[in-house]
Amino acid sequence: MRFYRMEFFVKKGMKMIKKLAFLLLILVFTCTACGKEAGTSDLGTEQGAIQQEENLPKEPKVLSYVDAKGNWHETEILEDVKKHNYNWDYLTNDETGISYEGDENYTIRKGVDVSKWQGRIDWKQVKEDGYDFAFLRLGYRGYGASGDLAIDETFYYNIQNARKHGIDVGVYFFSQAINETEALEEAEYVLAALEGYKLQLPIVYDPELIEDEEARTSGVTGEQFTKNTIVFCDAIQAAGFETMVYSNMIWEADLFDMAQLQKYDFWYADYEPVPQTPYDFVFWQYSETGRVKGIDGNVDLNIQFIPKEESQGNTNAYDFTLCFAGDISLDESAVTTKQLNASENGIYGCISPELIEIMQQAELMCLNNEFTYSTNGSPMSGKAYTFRANPSRVSVLQEMGVDLVTLANNHVYDYGKQALLDTFSTLEEADIEYFGAGENLAEAMAPVYYEIDGKRIAFVGASRAEKNKMTPQATDTNPGILRCYDTALFLQAIQEADANADFVIAVVHWGTEYSTVLELVQLTTGKEYLDAGADAIIGGHSHCLQGMEFYNGKPIIYSLGNYWFNSKTLDSMLVQLRFFGDDNGGSVEVSVVPALQKNAKTQIITEEAEMEKLFSYLEKISINVSIDENGIVTEAESGQTD
């Protein structure tokens, strides 16, 4: 963001006035004393002089500040506008960093604000570098007469990836509105772009005043800026979001009617060692040349002032959603890949955009990667089906919003050791985590961890899907998957995850292909995994949906079936696990998004009768679940699987 930098000091002209008034009082007193008659009281005269001093007009307090070009300005400090009460004696802002310590009223946390100019950001590194929040540019209005609205090209990547690494997110819109109609249009644009996403911080109106011949706002008055701000912010608040105004000292002194904006919080920008504004603000953008791990080049740095009473009363609320899909195939000879190659809209011509949007909006999206990424190796001898994709196909997973995959399946080793190693490197280069396989046994057993809303989530995976055990288990010296024919190692992995995370998701490749009948081992070991510390079981391999069960209040999804795997006509679904609560307790909500795989495409089901048909079918093949019209799955009395 651009703005004018400043520093301040306050002149108190009242000191000189008071001195002059005091001298006048002495003069009046002396004159009356000299001219009074003997025995006459001087009390009335003294009171008159004091009254004259009180009636003198008060000179307003004046703020002097400097702009980015080094020019000094003066402005009246408005008495009816709320002031901040931060104490800058507690602020340290130098080359070693920024801190604010010792104030009994406030604490701070650090954040950044970013746009496409920061490129592709490694949000994991940003979090590890000590930054807890981010304001993302959602979009902007272009210059020129048309003033077209546009999404920042990195916005969706940033909001999806910042959240999965535990960074609180707010957004801002770079406005070039010239009237209230355009400001309202911008607010509606922002709300539409945010549909399905959750924010932890406000939506910010950034009414930029740009010194450019093509800038649309160069002639907009301060009165109009204020009107635009009110219209935008009120529309955001009416939609149920928190809102905030981006500002700097020039705008607060010369553009905004600050008295009309008192119901909104402010994000104040000022690159001087100490903020120059006397007015209240919540966030301070204190640098435009910051350096943060995971971000190439300069980035804006910010701090948030948090009242300690609010911090102490915080119950650490959390609310996040994990989304799961079943088997997909990008094998070069697969009918799904051929469909993809022929699609004018890429993956959006193969999977409903509505389904992809749900995948992208989840804090974490996980699916079964039922093939290997490589151009190396030969098909494993004796296997009827082998699947291999060109490493470039991993971009399809990125486009769908996939964050992590399970490799604990019976096809990831189809082309041998080198192809498996290529799969690891392909996923790593794409910033997609994997679990259930590794270069050695320790890696195959290792949980993958994420932190969201202060909660740590762990994923572990294992497979027992082959009658003829052809996919090797990793050893101390060789790559492979983690098997769970013998459950000991998988139970150990779950227990390790449970000791280091708040929630554990165990993903298991098991069951009989194209059968809804659950194997005894599924019914018994699934419960063992929950007893060992897992909070949910997600199953796969059967290529068709299998039932669900609650055990001690925890869900077992026995199989997600095919998501986008072949040309068969099969019921499909996304499963969402929403974890929410606070220090006083929490819950997990299970929901189903119904879909249908047919002719190498997977389409969302939205027709009410078809949704009801699929939900009823799932209830029938499940053990003790009930599914309402919205796909919410709850525990019911035990039934019987088919």
C-alpha positions in Angstrom: 0.0 0.0 0.0 1.1 3.6 -0.6 0.7 6.4 1.9 2.4 9.5 3.3 4.8 8.9 6.2 4.8 11.3 9.2 6.1 12.0 12.7 4.5 14.3 15.3 4.7 16.7 18.2 1.9 18.7 19.7 2.1 22.4 20.2 0.1 23.7 23.2 -0.6 27.3 22.4 -2.6 27.6 25.6 0.6 28.0 27.6 1.3 31.4 26.1 -2.4 32.4 26.5 -2.4 31.5 30.2 0.8 33.5 30.8 -0.7 36.6 29.1 -3.9 36.2 31.1 -2.0 35.9 34.3 -0.1 39.1 33.6 -3.4 40.8 32.7 -4.9 39.7 36.0 -2.0 41.2 37.9 -2.3 44.4 36.1 -6.0 44.7 36.7 -5.5 43.8 40.4 -2.8 46.4 40.8 -4.8 49.2 39.1 -7.9 48.5 41.1 -5.9 48.4 44.3 -4.4 51.8 43.6 -7.7 53.5 42.7 -10.1 52.0 45.3 -11.4 54.1 48.2 -10.3 53.3 51.7 -12.3 50.4 53.3 -13.6 49.2 49.9 -13.3 45.3 49.4 -11.3 44.1 46.4 -13.1 40.6 46.2 -15.4 41.5 43.4 -12.6 42.8 41.3 -10.6 39.6 41.7 -13.6 37.5 40.8 -14.2 39.6 37.7 -10.6 39.1 36.5 -10.8 35.3 37.0 -14.1 35.2 35.1 -12.5 37.2 32.2 -9.7 34.5 32.1 -12.2 31.6 32.0 -14.1 33.3 29.2 -11.1 33.6 26.9 -11.5 31.4 23.8 -9.4 28.2 24.0 -6.8 27.8 21.3 -7.1 24.3 19.8 -4.3 21.8 20.1 -2.3 21.6 17.0 -0.6 18.5 15.5 2.6 18.9 13.4 3.5 16.0 11.2 5.8 15.3 8.3 4.9 13.5 5.1 6.9 11.1 3.0 8.5 13.9 1.0 9.8 15.6 4.2 7.2 18.4 4.2 5.8 19.5 7.5 2.1 20.1 8.0 -0.1 21.3 10.9 -3.7 20.3 11.7 -6.1 20.8 14.5 -6.6 17.9 16.8 -10.3 17.2 16.9 -11.6 17.0 20.4 -14.7 14.9 19.5 -12.7 12.1 17.9 -11.6 9.2 20.0 -7.9 9.2 21.0 -5.7 6.2 21.5 -4.1 5.6 24.9 -1.0 3.7 23.9 2.2 4.6 25.7 5.1 5.0 23.4 7.6 4.7 26.2 7.0 1.0 26.0 7.7 0.9 22.2 11.0 -0.3 20.7 11.2 0.0 17.0 14.7 -0.3 15.5 16.8 -2.5 13.4 16.5 -5.3 15.9 12.7 -5.4 15.5 9.6 -4.1 17.1 8.3 -4.7 20.6 5.8 -3.2 23.0 6.3 -4.4 26.6 5.4 -3.1 30.0 2.0 -1.6 29.2 -0.5 -3.0 31.7 -3.3 -2.3 29.2 -2.1 -3.7 25.9 -0.1 -6.5 24.3 0.8 -6.9 20.6 1.2 -9.5 17.9 3.0 -9.2 14.5 1.6 -9.6 11.0 2.0 -8.8 7.4 -0.1 -7.5 4.5 0.5 -8.9 1.0 -0.7 -8.9 -2.6 0.5 -10.2 -5.9 3.6 -8.1 -5.6 5.0 -10.5 -3.0 4.7 -13.5 -5.4 4.2 -17.0 -4.2 4.5 -17.0 -0.4 5.7 -19.9 1.8 3.2 -19.4 4.6 4.7 -22.1 6.7 8.0 -20.1 6.9 6.1 -16.9 7.6 4.4 -18.6 10.6 7.7 -20.0 11.8 9.2 -16.5 11.6 6.8 -15.3 14.3 4.0 -13.7 12.3 0.5 -14.5 13.4 -1.8 -12.6 11.1 -2.0 -11.4 7.5 -4.1 -8.9 5.6 -4.5 -10.2 2.0 -5.4 -8.0 -0.9 -8.6 -9.5 -2.1 -8.9 -7.3 -5.2 -8.8 -3.8 -6.6 -10.5 -1.4 -8.9 -8.4 -0.5 -11.9 -7.4 2.9 -13.1 -8.9 4.7 -16.0 -12.5 5.5 -17.0 -13.7 1.9 -16.9 -12.5 1.2 -13.4 -12.9 -2.5 -13.8 -13.0 -4.7 -10.6 -10.4 -7.5 -10.4 -9.4 -10.2 -8.0 -5.7 -10.2 -6.8 -4.2 -13.1 -8.7 -2.6 -14.5 -5.5 -5.6 -14.1 -3.2 -7.1 -17.6 -3.3 -3.7 -19.2 -3.0 -2.9 -16.9 0.0 -6.1 -17.4 1.9 -6.0 -21.1 1.5 -2.4 -21.5 2.5 -2.2 -18.9 5.2 -5.0 -20.5 7.1 -3.7 -24.1 6.9 -0.5 -22.9 8.7 -2.4 -21.2 11.5 -2.2 -17.6 10.4 -5.3 -15.4 11.1 -6.6 -13.7 8.0 -8.3 -10.4 7.1 -8.6 -8.9 3.6 -8.5 -5.4 2.1 -9.8 -4.0 -1.1 -7.9 -1.3 -3.0 -10.6 1.2 -3.9 -10.7 3.7 -6.7 -14.4 4.4 -6.2 -15.5 7.9 -7.2 -19.0 7.8 -5.7 -21.2 5.8 -3.3 -22.6 3.6 -6.1 -19.1 2.3 -6.9 -18.2 1.9 -3.3 -21.2 -0.3 -2.8 -20.3 -2.2 -5.9 -16.9 -2.9 -4.4 -18.4 -4.1 -1.2 -20.7 -6.6 -3.0 -17.7 -7.7 -5.1 -15.7 -8.5 -1.9 -18.6 -10.4 -0.3 -19.1 -12.5 -3.4 -15.4 -13.4 -3.6 -15.5 -14.4 0.1 -18.5 -16.8 -0.2 -17.6 -20.0 1.7 -14.5 -18.5 3.4 -14.1 -17.7 7.0 -12.1 -14.7 8.2 -10.6 -14.1 11.6 -9.9 -10.4 11.0 -11.8 -7.5 9.4 -12.5 -6.6 5.8 -10.7 -3.4 5.2 -11.6 -0.5 3.0 -8.5 1.1 1.4 -9.7 4.2 -0.4 -6.4 5.0 -2.1 -5.5 8.6 -3.2 -3.1 8.0 -6.0 -0.9 10.7 -7.7 -1.2 9.4 -11.2 -2.7 10.8 -14.4 -4.8 7.7 -14.9 -6.0 7.5 -11.2 -9.7 7.8 -10.9 -9.7 9.3 -7.4 -7.3 12.3 -8.0 -10.3 14.7 -8.0 -12.4 13.1 -5.3 -13.1 15.3 -2.4 -12.7 14.4 1.3 -16.4 14.6 1.7 -16.9 12.0 -1.0 -14.1 9.8 0.4 -15.9 9.8 3.7 -19.3 8.9 2.0 -17.7 6.1 0.0 -16.1 4.7 3.2 -19.4 4.7 5.1 -21.2 3.0 2.3 -18.6 0.2 1.9 -18.2 -0.4 5.6 -21.9 -0.5 6.3 -22.5 -3.0 3.6 -19.8 -5.2 5.0 -21.2 -5.0 8.5 -24.7 -5.7 7.2 -23.4 -9.0 5.8 -22.1 -10.0 9.2 -18.4 -9.3 8.8 -16.2 -7.0 10.9 -14.9 -4.0 8.9 -12.1 -1.5 9.3 -10.7 1.6 7.5 -7.2 1.9 6.2 -5.8 5.4 7.0 -2.7 7.6 7.4 -2.2 11.1 8.9 -2.8 13.0 5.6 -6.1 11.3 5.2 -7.1 11.8 8.8 -6.2 15.5 8.7 -7.3 16.5 5.3 -9.7 13.9 3.7 -11.8 11.9 6.1 -14.5 13.5 8.2 -13.2 11.6 11.2 -16.2 12.4 13.4 -18.5 10.4 10.9 -16.2 7.4 11.0 -16.0 6.8 14.7 -18.0 3.5 14.6 -15.3 1.8 12.6 -11.9 0.6 13.7 -8.8 1.9 12.0 -5.7 0.4 10.5 -3.2 3.2 10.6 -0.1 3.4 8.3 2.9 5.4 9.4 6.6 4.5 8.8 8.1 6.9 11.4 9.5 5.4 14.6 6.4 6.4 16.5 2.8 6.7 15.1 2.0 10.4 14.6 -1.8 10.2 14.9 -3.5 11.0 18.2 -6.6 9.1 17.1 -7.5 5.6 18.0 -6.4 2.7 15.9 -6.1 -1.1 16.3 -3.5 -2.1 13.7 -0.3 -0.1 12.8 1.5 -0.7 9.5 4.9 0.4 10.6 7.1 -0.5 7.6 7.0 -1.1 3.9 10.5 -2.5 3.7 10.2 -5.5 6.0 11.9 -8.8 5.4 10.2 -12.0 6.4 11.2 -15.6 5.8 9.0 -17.2 3.1 8.5 -13.9 1.3 10.8 -12.7 -1.4 11.6 -9.0 -1.3 10.1 -6.3 0.8 6.8 -6.7 2.6 4.6 -4.4 4.7 4.9 -5.1 8.5 2.2 -4.6 11.0 1.3 -5.0 14.7 -2.0 -5.4 16.3 -2.7 -3.8 19.7 -4.8 -6.2 21.9 -6.3 -5.1 25.2 -4.9 -7.4 27.9 -8.3 -7.8 29.4 -9.5 -9.1 26.1 -6.4 -11.4 25.8 -6.9 -12.7 29.3 -10.6 -13.4 28.7 -9.8 -15.2 25.5 -11.1 -18.8 25.6 -9.0 -19.8 22.5 -11.9 -20.5 20.2 -11.3 -22.6 17.1 -13.3 -23.4 14.1 -11.8 -25.2 11.0 -12.9 -27.7 8.4 -11.0 -30.6 7.0 -12.2 -32.0 3.6 -11.6 -35.5 2.2 -12.0 -37.1 -1.2 -11.5 -40.7 -2.3 -9.5 -42.2 -5.1 -8.4 -40.2 -8.1 -6.3 -41.2 -11.1 -4.1 -39.1 -13.3 -2.4 -42.2 -14.9 -1.5 -41.3 -18.5 -3.6 -44.1 -20.0 -6.6 -43.6 -17.7 -10.0 -42.5 -19.0 -10.0 -39.7 -16.5 -6.8 -38.3 -17.9 -8.0 -38.6 -21.4 -11.1 -36.7 -20.4 -8.9 -34.0 -18.8 -6.8 -33.7 -22.0 -10.0 -33.2 -24.0 -11.6 -30.7 -21.6 -11.6 -27.1 -22.7 -11.9 -26.1 -19.0 -9.3 -28.4 -17.7 -10.1 -30.1 -14.4 -13.3 -27.9 -14.1 -14.6 -29.8 -17.1 -14.1 -33.1 -15.3 -15.1 -32.2 -11.7 -17.9 -29.8 -10.8 -16.7 -26.3 -10.1 -18.9 -26.4 -7.0 -17.0 -29.4 -5.7 -13.6 -27.9 -6.5 -14.7 -24.7 -4.7 -15.6 -26.7 -1.6 -12.2 -28.4 -1.7 -10.4 -25.1 -2.1 -12.3 -23.5 0.8 -11.5 -26.1 3.4 -8.6 -25.3 5.7 -7.1 -28.6 4.7 -8.0 -30.8 1.7 -6.8 -34.4 1.6 -7.3 -37.2 -0.9 -5.9 -40.6 -1.9 -3.2 -40.4 -4.6 -3.7 -43.8 -6.2 -0.8 -43.7 -8.6 2.9 -42.7 -8.9 4.4 -39.5 -10.4 7.3 -40.4 -12.6 8.7 -41.0 -16.1 10.9 -43.8 -14.7 10.5 -47.4 -13.9 8.6 -50.4 -15.4 5.3 -51.9 -14.4 5.6 -54.2 -11.5 5.5 -57.8 -12.7 2.4 -59.7 -11.9 0.1 -56.7 -11.2 -3.1 -56.5 -13.3 -3.3 -52.8 -13.1 -0.5 -50.2 -12.8 -0.8 -46.5 -12.7 1.7 -43.8 -13.5 1.3 -40.0 -14.2 3.7 -37.5 -15.6 5.1 -35.3 -12.8 3.6 -32.3 -14.5 0.1 -33.6 -13.6 0.6 -32.6 -10.0 -0.6 -29.1 -11.1 -4.1 -30.6 -11.2 -3.9 -31.3 -7.4 -2.8 -27.7 -6.8 -5.6 -26.4 -8.9 -8.1 -28.4 -6.9 -6.8 -27.0 -3.6 -5.2 -30.3 -2.4 -3.0 -29.7 0.6 -1.9 -33.2 1.4 -2.3 -36.8 0.1 -2.1 -40.3 1.5 0.4 -42.5 -0.3 -0.5 -45.6 1.8 -2.2 -47.5 -1.0 -1.5 -50.4 -3.4 -0.6 -48.4 -6.5 2.1 -45.9 -5.4 4.9 -48.5 -6.0 3.5 -49.7 -9.3 6.6 -48.6 -11.2 9.2 -49.5 -8.6 11.6 -47.7 -6.2 12.8 -44.8 -8.4 9.2 -44.0 -9.4 8.2 -43.8 -5.7 11.2 -41.5 -5.0 10.1 -39.4 -7.9 6.6 -39.2 -6.4 8.1 -37.9 -3.2 10.1 -35.2 -4.9 7.2 -34.2 -7.2 4.9 -33.6 -4.3 7.5 -31.8 -2.3 8.2 -29.4 -5.1 4.5 -28.7 -5.4 4.2 -27.9 -1.7 1.8 -30.9 -1.2 2.5 -32.9 2.0 2.2 -36.7 1.9 2.0 -39.4 4.6 1.8 -43.2 4.8 5.0 -43.7 2.8 8.6 -42.5 2.9 12.2 -43.1 2.1 12.4 -45.4 5.1 10.2 -46.8 7.8 10.6 -43.9 10.1 9.3 -41.5 7.4 6.5 -43.7 6.4 5.3 -43.8 10.0 5.8 -40.1 10.7 2.7 -38.0 11.2 2.2 -34.8 9.2 1.3 -31.9 11.4 -0.6 -28.6 10.8 -1.6 -25.9 13.2 -4.9 -24.0 12.8 -6.5 -21.7 15.2 -4.0 -22.7 17.9 -4.8 -26.4 17.5 -2.4 -29.0 16.1 -3.8 -31.6 13.7 -1.9 -34.8 12.8 -2.4 -37.1 9.8 -1.1 -40.7 9.7 -1.8 -43.4 7.1 -1.4 -47.1 6.5 -2.6 -49.8 4.0 -3.8 -53.4 4.1 -5.4 -53.5 0.7 -3.7 -56.4 -1.2 -4.4 -60.1 -1.0 -1.0 -60.6 -2.6 1.2 -58.2 -0.7 3.1 -56.7 -3.6 3.5 -53.0 -2.5 6.5 -53.2 -0.1 6.6 -51.8 3.4 9.4 -49.3 4.0 12.4 -50.6 6.0 15.2 -48.9 7.8 17.1 -48.6 4.5 14.5 -48.8 1.7 11.5 -46.7 0.7 7.9 -48.0 0.8 4.6 -47.6 2.5 3.3 -48.3 6.0 1.3 -51.5 6.2 -1.3 -52.4 8.8 -1.9 -56.1 8.3 -0.2 -56.2 11.7 -1.5 -53.1 13.4 1.4 -52.7 15.8 3.3 -50.1 13.8 0.2 -48.1 12.8 -1.0 -48.0 16.4 2.5 -46.7 17.4 2.2 -44.0 14.7 -1.2 -43.0 16.0 0.0 -42.9 19.6 2.9 -40.7 18.6 0.6 -38.3 16.8 -1.8 -38.3 19.7 1.0 -37.3 22.1 1.9 -34.3 19.9 -1.4 -33.1 18.5 -4.8 -32.0 19.6 -6.6 -34.0 16.8 -5.4 -37.1 14.9 -6.8 -38.3 11.6 -6.0 -41.9 10.7 -6.4 -42.7 7.0 -6.6 -46.4 6.1 -6.6 -48.3 2.8 -8.7 -51.4 3.4 -11.8 -53.3 2.5 -13.2 -55.3 -0.4 -13.3 -53.7 -3.9 -16.8 -52.8 -5.1 -18.5 -54.2 -2.0 -20.4 -52.4 0.7 -20.0 -55.3 3.1 -17.5 -54.4 5.7 -14.7 -56.9 6.6 -14.5 -58.0 10.2 -11.0 -56.4 10.3 -12.4 -53.0 9.4 -15.0 -53.3 12.2 -12.4 -54.3 14.8 -9.2 -52.4 13.9 -11.1 -49.2 13.2 -12.1 -49.0 16.8 -8.6 -50.0 17.9 -7.2 -47.0 16.1 -9.7 -44.7 17.8 -8.8 -46.2 21.2 -5.2 -45.5 20.4 -5.8 -41.8 20.1 -7.3 -41.1 16.6 -10.2 -38.7 16.5 -11.5 -39.8 13.1 -10.9 -42.7 10.7 -11.0 -42.1 6.9 -11.1 -45.2 4.8 -10.6 -45.9 1.1 -9.8 -48.6 -1.5 -13.2 -50.2 -2.1 -13.8 -48.0 -5.2 -17.4 -47.6 -3.9 -18.9 -45.9 -0.9 -19.0 -47.9 2.3 -20.9 -47.1 5.5 -20.1 -44.9 8.5 -20.1 -45.5 12.2 -19.7 -43.6 15.4 -17.7 -45.2 18.2 -17.4 -43.4 21.5 -18.6 -40.2 19.7 -15.9 -40.4 17.0 -16.6 -41.0 13.3 -15.4 -43.9 11.2 -15.9 -43.3 7.4 -15.2 -46.8 6.2 -14.6 -45.8 2.5 -14.9 -42.7 0.4 -14.9 -44.8 -2.7 -14.0 -43.3 -6.1 -13.9 -39.6 -6.4 -12.6 -39.3 -10.0 -11.0 -42.6 -10.9 -12.7 -44.3 -13.9 -15.8 -44.2 -16.1 -18.1 -46.3 -13.9 -21.3 -44.9 -12.7 -20.8 -44.7 -8.9 -22.1 -42.7 -6.0 -19.4 -40.4 -4.6 -18.9 -37.7 -2.0 -16.7 -35.3 -0.2 -16.7 -35.7 3.6 -16.1 -32.6 5.7 -15.0 -32.7 9.4 -15.6 -29.4 11.1 -13.8 -29.1 14.4 -15.0 -26.2 16.6 -15.0 -25.2 20.3 -12.8 -23.5 22.8 -11.1 -24.2 26.1 -14.4 -25.1 27.6 -15.0 -28.0 25.2 -15.3 -28.8 21.5 -17.2 -30.8 18.9 -16.7 -32.4 15.5 -19.4 -32.1 12.9 -19.4 -34.6 10.0 -21.1 -33.7 6.8 -21.4 -35.2 3.3 -21.3 -33.4 0.0 -23.1 -35.8 -2.5 -21.7 -36.4 -5.9 -21.8 -38.9 -8.8 -19.0 -40.3 -10.8 -20.1 -41.1 -14.4 -18.4 -41.2 -17.8 -15.0 -40.1 -16.3 -16.6 -37.0 -14.7 -17.7 -36.3 -11.2 -20.6 -33.9 -10.7 -22.1 -32.5 -7.5 -25.7 -33.6 -6.7 -28.0 -30.7 -6.0 -31.4 -32.0 -6.9 -33.3 -32.6 -3.7 -34.7 -36.0 -4.6 -31.3 -37.3 -5.7 -29.6 -36.0 -2.5 -32.2 -37.7 -0.4 -31.7 -40.9 -2.4 -28.0 -40.9 -1.7 -28.3 -40.0 2.0 -30.9 -42.7 2.5 -28.5 -45.2 0.8 -25.6 -44.2 3.1 -27.8 -44.6 6.2 -28.8 -48.0 5.0 -25.2 -49.3 4.6 -24.0 -47.6 7.8 -24.2 -48.8 11.3 -25.5 -46.0 13.5 -25.8 -42.8 11.5 -28.5 -40.4 10.5 -28.1 -37.9 7.7 -30.3 -34.8 7.4 -31.3 -32.9 4.3 -28.2 -30.7 4.5 -25.8 -33.7 4.7 -25.1 -33.4 8.4 -24.2 -36.8 9.8 -25.1 -37.6 13.4 -25.1 -40.6 15.6 -28.3 -42.7 15.7 -29.3 -46.0 17.2 -27.3 -48.9 15.8 -28.6 -50.3 12.5 -27.2 -53.0 10.3 -24.8 -52.9 7.4 -25.7 -54.7 4.2 
